[in-house]
Structure formats: structure tokens, C-alpha cells
Amino acid sequence: MKESKFQSDLKKELQGMFPGCMITKLDSGDIQGIPDLLVLYKDKWAVLENKRSIKASHQPNQDYYVDKMNDMSFASFIYPENKDEVLSRLRKKFNKK
């Protein structure tokens, strides 16, 4: 699956899972390595770095920003192979059962 298709489908799934959430694409041209998506829901936020597969390479600084932002709130690499697990953790973070 292409990363762009995975990201598009993921955004739709997140909007269904968290009604009223705002999702925006972050600009890696501004901060190299910043995760792809910012998800705002009520008083919480998360960032997700999309990959087309578990084997896809990481760009410079991506691991740094995912780790740093996960310490601040919630951040994760997400790909088809771990999508259900990541979304389960995100539901808990956003207090949605």
C-alpha cells in the first residue's frame, strides 16, 4: 500500500473514531523529521508518523521527534502492521473506550 493511501484512510478512520477531532498534516520542510499528522481531540493531542510498512526506512530525526513528543503527550510510528495496536493506545490516551 502506498503511504499516501494509508494516510488518507487513517485520517478517515480517526475522524470516525474521534468525532469532532481536527487532523492536520505537519510540514517536515519546516522541522525536518516532525511526524506527519497532528490529531487534536478535546483537550488532548497526538502525532502520528505514517509508514507504508514496518520495513519502511525512517528519515533523519523522526525517531527523535516521535520519542520527544511521546514524552509530551502521545506520538507513534503507525503502519498497517501495527495500526490496530496504536489506535487502541490512542483511544486510551484520549479516554475513549
N, C-alpha and C positions, 0 to 999 in steps of 0.2 A: 504494500500500500504506500502511496506517495504521502510524504509528511503533510503536504497542504490539505489533502483529502482527510487524513486522520485529524488534523487540527479543526477543520470545518465541522466534521461530525462530532468532535469532542465539544466544541462550543455549543452546538445544538443540545447535546446531552446535558451539559452543565446548566443551560438555561431552563431545561425541563426539570432538572433536579433541584435547582435553587431559584424558584420563581422570583422575578424582580431583580436578580443579580445583574451586575454590569460586568462585561468582559471586554477588555481592550488588549490589543497587540502592542507589546512594548518594542521600542526601537533599539535594536542592537547596534545601529550606527551611532547612537548617542552614547551608550555604555556597552562596550564590547563584552559579550558573554552574558548579558542580562537575560533572564528567562523570557520565553515567547509571550505568555499570556498572564495578565493580571486579572484576577477574579475578585470583585467586590460584592459582599453579601452582608446586608445589615451592618453590623459594626465590626465585621471581620474581613480579612483579605487573604489571598493565596496567590502564588505564582507557579506556573507550570511550564516546564521546558519540554516541548514536544519532540519526539524522535520517531522515525518511521519504524524502527525495530530496536530490540535490545542490543543489537550488534552495531548500531549506528555510532559513528565517532562523535566525541564531544569536542566542541570548539574551545580555544583557549578561554579561560576564566569562567566557563559555565559551571564547573564543579564548585568553584569558589563562591559564586553568587547563589547557587542553589543552597549550599550549606549555610551561608551567611543569612539568607532570607528565611530559611527554615528555622534558624535560631530566633528570628524576629517574630515569625507567625507560622506560615506553612509554605513550603516550597518542595517541589519534587520533579524529577525527570518522569515523564509519562510516555509510554509506548503501548502498542496493542497488547503485548505480553503481560504488562503489569497494570493495565488500566483499571480493572475492577478493584484491585487492592488499593491503588492510590485514591480512587474515588470513595472507597469505603473509609479510608483515613480522613479524607477531606470532609465527608459527611459528619464524622465525629468532631472534627475541628469546628465545623460550622453549627454544631449541635442539632443536626438533622438526623432522625432515625430512619 
